[in-house]
Amino acid sequence: MEKEIFISEENQKLLDKQGWFFDYEEIDGPLANIHTHGLAENLHHTDLQIVLKLDEETAGTLLHSIIENIKGGYTYYEGRSNKVIEELEVEFKKFKEDGRDVLRLIIPDQEGRFPSEEGCSEPYSKQYAELAAE
């Protein structure tokens, strides 16, 4: 069951203007819960999540880039993609975030290894972790 979310006035303005917004939730350790709201309802695409603890500006830039592709007609699915960061393959995996489906953006480590591959370094190796429900 989806958790009811509180939408701040600022986020409601973003939702009304661009059809989506993102929340950045700090988690102890190398992970965060950075996730979008509004994509499913307004752009007919699964909402997105990033758990690698990036700074908020970098996370926002990545999400904006992905969403511009979605607005242009591209649909992301579970699996590898080279349509996010130029010259870098990333991965999308299905997860649940507060009871709703999201596509989690998985970024490879400095050697190009994903968490499913042997030798993937921390914190990149932690990106498949289930996040504790708040």
N, C-alpha and C positions, 0 to 999 in steps of 0.2 A: 504494500500500500504506500502510495506517495505521501511524503510528509508535506504538510501545508507550510508554505514559505511566507515569510514577511518580506515585502518589497518596499524598500525605502523610497522616499519621494524622488531622490536622484535617480535610482534605478528604474522607477516607473516612467520617468521622463525619457530615459534611454530606450526602454521597451516601446514606448509610444513613438519615438523618433526613428529608431533603427530596427525595431522588432526583436531585439535581444539585449542582454547584458551579461556580465560575468561577476561571480562572487569569488573572492580570494580568502580562503580560510586557512590560517596557520595551523600546523600540526607539529608537535614536538618531533625533532629529528630531521631527516633529510627530505621529508615529504610534506606536501600541502594538498588541499582540496580546492583546486581552481576549476570552476565549472560554469557553464552557460545556462541561461534560462531563456525560453522564448523561441528557440530554433524550431522545435517540433510544431508549435502552434502557428508560427508566422512564416517559416521558410520550408516547412515540410521536410525537415531533416532532423535526425537524432541529435540531441544536445551533446556537447563536448565536455571533456574533462582532461585536465593535466594534473598529475600528482607529483611530478618532479618539482622540488621547491625552487622555482625560478623567481626572479624579481617581478613585481607586478607589471612593470612596463614591458618586459620581454614577453611575459605570458600574454598580455594584451595584444602585442604586435603579432604573435603567432595566431591567436584566435581571430584577430581581424583579417589576417591573410587567408586563413582557412574559410572564413565566412564570406569573404569577397569571392572566392572560388565557388562557394555554394550559391551565392546570389547570381553568379554567372552561369549557373546550370549544372555545375559539377556535384556529384554525390559521392561522399566518402562511405566506404564499407569497411568491415573488419578485414584486416590484412595490411600488407605493406603498400606504401604510397611514396611517390617522389613529387607530389604536387602540393608541398607545404613549404619546405625550405629548399632553396636552390642547391642542387648538387648534393642533397642529403636524403637518403631514404629513411622514412619514419614508419611507424606501425600504428594501426588503430586496433583496439581490442574492445569488445563489448563488456561493460560492467554495469552494476547497479549503483546509483548514487541517490540516497534517500528514497529508495523504492522505485525510481524511474530508470529507464534505460539511458545510458550514455555511451558514447564512443570515446575511449580514453586514448589520448595521444601519447605514444611511447617513443621517446627519443633515445637513439643508440648512444653508447659511451664513446669516448674519444677514439677508440679503435673500430668503431662501427658495429659493435656487438650489442645485441638486444638481450633482455633478461632471460630469454629462453636458451641463450647460447652460452656455452662454457666460457668462463673467464670474464664475463661482463662485470665491469667494476662498479663499486658503490659510488654514488647513490643510485645510479642507473639501474642496477640489478633489482632494486626494490619497487620498481614501477608496476609490477603485477600484484602488489599487496592489496588485500581487501582493507578498506579504510573502516575504522570503527564508526558506527552510527552515533551521532551526537544525541 
